[in-house]
């Protein structure tokens, strides 16, 4: 197996315990973290009194740390479950990596209306799986207004919204990766936290995500000493299928990677979990192509991929990378994406949807929406 690339220096400074030789470099970052924490606290106080209301019950999905914590798969899980219960649901996203700042409709629920270069890769990826409208905007309230003009909605889901304080939410779901925890507990740049740990108090529920990537859980007893009123719900993310693009449509196929020699390509904040999932499925990773998060692929990138994949079985990527790679003609090579699935046991799912139903009824009893827990 090809060795995984070395983590960036700043991320190595976040590990715990930190090797003694790295202490001087890490200590030099702490003043910036203290100033950043103070600025974040002032920002939180301001928006507590000045946030806008979407006028539709809004559920936020987000996290406290940089890097992947399963936010987008969980957003899709939530949207599909609510949709299955008969609710009209719209998804709101920032559209990171896209060129559009103004509000724009990525999908009307039937057709994908924007390319990843304009909308961002994750909104287009979600549009491939979710049969409801999706809108993007730098100011998420503008996306909410656009969706309201598009039709009636029972709920909005705010993807990666925990830090987007200008928009009020009725349910604040905070995702925590059980293997990563809160890192060293410091705010950027001295640690991986987007906000101080005290921001956990804004959460209406904590969702502990288990990605089963062979890592030792990083959460300590102190990490789990969360506010007593905050429910803790457990969920898992696992590979469900391989997805292949064919004639502008995506088709699922079984997870048959055991013994296959593959090239793994991804544009993620942290590709280690993706690589571990492929290895766990029995794939032999002959070459790894790790690009920056939200990478915009070029013909030169694709030529390099094709060269590396010569005489191999597959190129395997992520769904958010597939939406950008599918536009390139790939000669004599099979390109698949690993589709992930969120699951939780019946008790935790009932607790989650009972919480959402209660908050939605409080937010707007006039909608007639009925969110019920699974049997």
C-alpha positions as CSV (number, residue, x, y, z in Angstrom):
1,X,0.0,0.0,0.0
2,X,1.2,3.5,-0.9
3,X,2.1,5.5,2.3
4,X,-0.4,8.1,3.3
5,X,0.9,11.6,2.8
6,X,2.3,13.5,5.7
7,X,-0.1,15.8,7.5
8,X,0.5,19.5,7.1
9,X,2.8,21.0,9.8
10,X,0.1,23.0,11.5
11,X,-2.1,19.9,11.9
12,X,0.8,18.0,13.4
13,X,1.0,20.8,16.0
14,X,-2.5,19.9,17.1
15,X,-1.9,16.4,18.1
16,X,-1.9,15.3,21.7
17,X,0.3,14.5,23.3
18,X,2.5,16.9,21.4
19,X,6.2,15.9,21.0
20,X,8.5,18.1,23.1
21,X,10.3,19.5,20.0
22,X,7.1,21.0,18.6
23,X,6.2,22.9,21.8
24,X,7.9,26.2,20.8
25,X,6.2,26.3,17.4
26,X,2.8,25.5,19.0
27,X,3.3,28.1,21.7
28,X,3.9,30.8,19.1
29,X,0.4,30.2,17.8
30,X,-1.5,30.5,21.1
31,X,-1.7,34.4,21.2
32,X,-3.5,34.3,17.8
33,X,-5.9,31.7,19.2
34,X,-6.7,33.8,22.2
35,X,-7.4,36.9,20.1
36,X,-9.5,34.8,17.7
37,X,-11.5,33.3,20.6
38,X,-12.2,36.8,21.9
39,X,-13.4,37.9,18.4
40,X,-15.6,34.9,18.1
41,X,-17.2,35.6,21.5
42,X,-18.0,39.2,20.5
43,X,-19.5,37.9,17.3
44,X,-21.7,35.4,19.0
45,X,-23.0,38.1,21.4
46,X,-23.8,40.4,18.5
47,X,-25.7,37.8,16.4
48,X,-27.6,36.5,19.5
49,X,-29.6,39.8,19.2
50,X,-29.5,40.5,15.5
51,X,-30.0,37.2,13.7
52,X,-32.7,36.9,11.0
53,X,-35.5,34.4,11.0
54,X,-36.0,32.2,7.9
55,X,-39.8,32.1,8.7
56,X,-39.7,28.3,8.2
57,X,-38.6,25.9,10.9
58,X,-34.8,25.5,10.4
59,X,-32.5,22.7,11.4
60,X,-28.8,23.3,11.4
61,X,-26.2,20.6,11.0
62,X,-22.6,21.5,11.9
63,X,-19.5,20.9,13.9
64,X,-16.8,22.6,16.0
65,X,-13.7,21.3,14.3
66,X,-12.1,21.8,10.9
67,X,-12.1,18.8,8.5
68,X,-14.7,16.2,7.7
69,X,-17.1,15.2,10.4
70,X,-19.9,13.7,8.2
71,X,-21.9,16.9,7.9
72,X,-23.0,16.5,4.3
73,X,-23.9,12.8,4.6
74,X,-25.8,13.6,7.8
75,X,-27.6,16.5,6.1
76,X,-28.7,14.1,3.3
77,X,-29.8,11.5,5.9
78,X,-31.9,14.1,7.8
79,X,-33.4,15.5,4.6
80,X,-34.4,12.1,3.2
81,X,-35.9,10.9,6.5
82,X,-38.0,14.1,6.8
83,X,-39.0,13.9,3.2
84,X,-40.1,10.2,3.7
85,X,-42.4,11.5,6.5
86,X,-44.2,13.7,4.1
87,X,-42.5,17.0,4.8
88,X,-41.5,19.5,2.2
89,X,-37.8,20.0,2.9
90,X,-35.3,22.4,1.3
91,X,-31.5,22.4,1.9
92,X,-29.5,25.6,2.3
93,X,-25.7,25.6,1.8
94,X,-22.9,28.1,1.6
95,X,-21.6,26.4,-1.6
96,X,-17.9,26.3,-0.6
97,X,-15.7,26.2,-3.6
98,X,-18.3,27.7,-5.9
99,X,-18.1,31.1,-7.6
100,X,-21.6,32.3,-6.8
101,X,-22.0,34.5,-3.7
102,X,-25.6,35.6,-4.5
103,X,-28.5,33.3,-3.8
104,X,-29.0,30.7,-6.4
105,X,-31.1,27.6,-6.9
106,X,-28.9,24.5,-7.4
107,X,-31.8,22.1,-7.8
108,X,-35.5,22.5,-8.0
109,X,-36.0,18.9,-6.8
110,X,-36.2,17.5,-10.3
111,X,-33.4,19.1,-12.3
112,X,-29.8,20.1,-11.4
113,X,-29.6,23.8,-12.5
114,X,-26.0,24.7,-11.7
115,X,-22.5,23.2,-12.3
116,X,-20.1,22.5,-9.4
117,X,-17.8,25.4,-10.4
118,X,-20.6,27.9,-9.7
119,X,-22.6,26.2,-7.0
120,X,-19.8,24.3,-5.1
121,X,-19.3,20.5,-5.2
122,X,-21.2,19.5,-2.1
123,X,-24.6,21.2,-3.1
124,X,-24.4,19.5,-6.5
125,X,-23.5,16.2,-4.9
126,X,-26.5,16.5,-2.6
127,X,-28.7,17.3,-5.6
128,X,-27.7,14.0,-7.1
129,X,-29.2,12.1,-4.1
130,X,-32.0,14.3,-2.7
131,X,-35.3,14.9,-4.5
132,X,-35.9,18.3,-3.0
133,X,-34.8,21.9,-3.7
134,X,-31.3,23.1,-2.8
135,X,-30.2,26.7,-2.7
136,X,-26.8,28.3,-2.0
137,X,-25.8,31.8,-0.9
138,X,-23.1,33.5,1.1
139,X,-25.8,35.0,3.2
140,X,-27.9,32.0,4.0
141,X,-31.0,34.2,4.7
142,X,-31.0,35.1,1.0
143,X,-31.1,31.4,0.1
144,X,-34.0,30.9,2.6
145,X,-35.9,33.8,0.9
146,X,-35.3,32.3,-2.5
147,X,-36.7,28.9,-1.4
148,X,-39.7,30.5,0.2
149,X,-40.4,32.2,-3.1
150,X,-40.1,28.8,-4.8
151,X,-42.9,27.2,-2.9
152,X,-44.2,25.9,0.5
153,X,-41.7,24.3,2.9
154,X,-42.2,22.6,6.2
155,X,-38.5,22.7,7.1
156,X,-35.1,24.0,6.0
157,X,-31.9,22.1,6.7
158,X,-28.8,24.3,7.0
159,X,-25.8,22.4,5.9
160,X,-22.6,23.2,7.8
161,X,-24.5,25.9,9.7
162,X,-23.3,25.8,13.3
163,X,-21.1,28.8,12.9
164,X,-23.5,30.7,10.7
165,X,-25.1,32.8,13.4
166,X,-26.8,35.4,11.3
167,X,-29.6,32.9,10.6
168,X,-31.7,31.7,13.5
169,X,-32.4,28.0,13.8
170,X,-35.0,26.0,15.7
171,X,-32.8,22.9,16.1
172,X,-29.0,23.1,16.4
173,X,-27.4,19.7,15.8
174,X,-23.7,19.5,16.6
175,X,-21.7,16.6,15.1
176,X,-18.6,15.3,16.8
177,X,-16.4,12.7,15.2
178,X,-15.8,10.1,17.9
179,X,-12.3,9.4,16.7
180,X,-11.2,13.0,16.5
181,X,-13.0,14.5,19.4
182,X,-12.0,18.2,20.0
183,X,-8.4,17.6,19.2
184,X,-6.1,19.5,21.6
185,X,-9.0,21.7,22.7
186,X,-7.6,24.9,21.2
187,X,-9.2,27.3,18.7
188,X,-7.5,28.0,15.4
189,X,-4.6,28.3,14.7
190,X,-3.2,26.6,17.8
191,X,-5.9,23.8,17.5
192,X,-8.6,22.5,15.2
193,X,-11.6,24.2,16.9
194,X,-13.6,26.7,14.9
195,X,-14.9,28.0,18.1
196,X,-14.2,27.5,21.8
197,X,-15.7,24.4,23.4
198,X,-18.1,26.6,25.3
199,X,-20.0,26.9,22.0
200,X,-21.3,23.4,22.7
201,X,-23.9,25.0,24.9
202,X,-25.7,26.3,21.7
203,X,-26.4,22.7,20.6
204,X,-29.8,21.2,21.1
205,X,-28.3,17.7,20.6
206,X,-24.9,16.2,20.1
207,X,-24.5,13.6,17.4
208,X,-21.5,11.4,17.9
209,X,-20.3,10.1,14.5
210,X,-18.5,6.8,14.3
211,X,-16.8,6.3,10.9
212,X,-15.1,3.0,11.9
213,X,-11.8,3.9,10.2
214,X,-9.6,1.9,12.5
215,X,-8.8,4.8,14.7
216,X,-8.7,4.9,18.5
217,X,-11.6,7.0,19.9
218,X,-10.2,10.4,20.9
219,X,-13.0,11.4,23.2
220,X,-12.2,11.4,26.9
221,X,-14.5,11.3,29.9
222,X,-13.9,15.1,30.1
223,X,-14.9,15.6,26.5
224,X,-18.2,13.8,27.2
225,X,-19.0,16.0,30.2
226,X,-21.4,18.0,28.1
227,X,-24.3,20.2,29.3
228,X,-26.7,17.9,31.2
229,X,-29.7,19.0,29.3
230,X,-28.1,18.2,25.9
231,X,-29.0,14.7,24.6
232,X,-26.2,12.6,23.0
233,X,-27.2,10.6,19.9
234,X,-25.0,8.1,18.2
235,X,-24.8,7.6,14.5
236,X,-22.4,5.8,12.2
237,X,-21.2,6.4,8.6
238,X,-20.4,3.4,6.5
239,X,-19.8,2.8,2.8
240,X,-23.1,1.7,1.1
241,X,-22.3,1.3,-2.6
242,X,-20.1,2.3,-5.5
243,X,-21.5,4.9,-7.8
244,X,-20.7,5.4,-11.5
245,X,-21.6,8.2,-13.8
246,X,-23.2,7.1,-17.1
247,X,-24.9,9.4,-19.6
248,X,-25.4,12.2,-17.0
249,X,-27.0,9.7,-14.5
250,X,-25.5,8.0,-11.5
251,X,-25.9,4.3,-10.9
252,X,-25.2,2.3,-7.8
253,X,-23.3,-1.0,-7.9
254,X,-22.2,-3.4,-5.1
255,X,-19.1,-2.7,-2.9
256,X,-16.9,-5.2,-4.7
257,X,-13.4,-3.9,-4.1
258,X,-11.8,-6.9,-2.3
259,X,-8.5,-7.7,-4.1
260,X,-8.9,-4.8,-6.6
261,X,-6.0,-2.6,-7.4
262,X,-7.2,0.9,-7.4
263,X,-6.1,4.6,-7.6
264,X,-7.7,6.6,-4.8
265,X,-8.4,10.3,-5.7
266,X,-10.0,12.9,-3.4
267,X,-10.2,16.6,-2.7
268,X,-10.9,16.5,1.1
269,X,-9.7,18.4,4.1
270,X,-8.6,15.0,5.6
271,X,-8.4,12.0,3.2
272,X,-7.2,9.5,5.9
273,X,-10.8,8.3,6.6
274,X,-11.5,7.8,2.9
275,X,-8.3,5.8,2.4
276,X,-9.1,3.7,5.5
277,X,-12.6,2.8,4.2
278,X,-11.2,1.6,0.9
279,X,-8.5,-0.5,2.6
280,X,-11.2,-1.9,5.0
281,X,-13.2,-3.0,1.9
282,X,-10.2,-5.0,0.8
283,X,-8.9,-2.7,-2.0
284,X,-5.2,-2.4,-2.7
285,X,-4.3,1.3,-2.9
286,X,-1.7,1.4,-5.6
287,X,-1.6,5.2,-5.9
288,X,-3.1,8.1,-3.9
289,X,-4.0,11.5,-5.3
290,X,-4.8,13.9,-2.5
291,X,-5.9,17.3,-3.7
292,X,-6.9,20.3,-1.6
293,X,-10.5,20.5,-0.3
294,X,-13.0,21.5,-3.0
295,X,-10.3,21.1,-5.7
296,X,-11.3,22.1,-9.2
297,X,-9.9,19.4,-11.5
298,X,-8.1,20.2,-14.7
299,X,-7.3,18.2,-17.8
300,X,-3.7,17.9,-16.6
301,X,-5.0,16.3,-13.3
302,X,-7.0,13.8,-15.3
303,X,-4.1,12.9,-17.5
304,X,-2.1,12.1,-14.4
305,X,-4.9,10.0,-13.1
306,X,-5.2,8.1,-16.3
307,X,-1.5,7.5,-16.4
308,X,-1.4,6.1,-12.9
309,X,-4.5,3.9,-13.5
310,X,-3.1,2.2,-16.5
311,X,-3.5,-1.6,-16.2
312,X,-5.3,-1.2,-12.8
313,X,-8.9,-2.1,-12.0
314,X,-10.5,1.2,-10.9
315,X,-10.2,4.8,-10.0
316,X,-12.2,5.4,-6.8
317,X,-13.1,8.8,-5.6
318,X,-15.7,10.6,-3.4
319,X,-19.1,11.7,-4.5
320,X,-18.3,15.4,-4.2
321,X,-15.2,14.7,-6.4
322,X,-17.2,12.7,-8.9
323,X,-19.5,15.7,-9.7
324,X,-16.4,17.4,-11.0
325,X,-14.6,14.5,-12.6
326,X,-17.6,13.1,-14.5
327,X,-17.4,15.9,-17.1
328,X,-14.0,14.5,-18.3
329,X,-13.8,11.7,-20.9
330,X,-12.0,8.8,-19.1
331,X,-10.6,6.4,-21.6
332,X,-10.6,2.7,-20.8
333,X,-10.8,3.1,-17.0
334,X,-13.6,2.6,-14.5
335,X,-14.3,5.6,-12.3
336,X,-16.4,5.0,-9.2
337,X,-17.3,7.0,-6.2
338,X,-17.7,5.6,-2.7
339,X,-21.3,6.4,-1.5
340,X,-21.6,6.7,2.3
341,X,-24.6,6.1,4.4
342,X,-25.6,7.4,7.8
343,X,-27.4,5.0,10.2
344,X,-28.5,5.0,13.8
345,X,-30.4,2.6,15.9
346,X,-34.2,2.9,16.3
347,X,-34.0,4.4,19.8
348,X,-31.6,7.2,18.9
349,X,-33.5,7.9,15.6
350,X,-36.7,8.2,17.6
351,X,-35.1,10.6,20.1
352,X,-33.7,12.7,17.3
353,X,-37.0,13.0,15.4
354,X,-39.0,13.5,18.5
355,X,-36.8,16.5,19.3
356,X,-37.2,17.9,15.8
357,X,-40.9,17.4,15.9
358,X,-41.2,19.2,19.2
359,X,-39.1,22.2,18.0
360,X,-41.0,22.4,14.7
361,X,-44.4,22.4,16.5
362,X,-43.1,25.2,18.8
363,X,-41.7,27.2,15.8
364,X,-44.8,27.0,13.7
365,X,-48.0,25.1,14.7
366,X,-49.8,26.5,11.7
367,X,-48.0,24.4,9.1
368,X,-49.8,21.2,10.0
369,X,-46.5,19.3,9.7
370,X,-46.4,16.0,11.5
371,X,-42.9,14.7,12.1
372,X,-43.2,11.4,13.8
373,X,-40.5,9.0,15.2
374,X,-39.9,5.7,13.4
375,X,-41.6,2.6,14.8
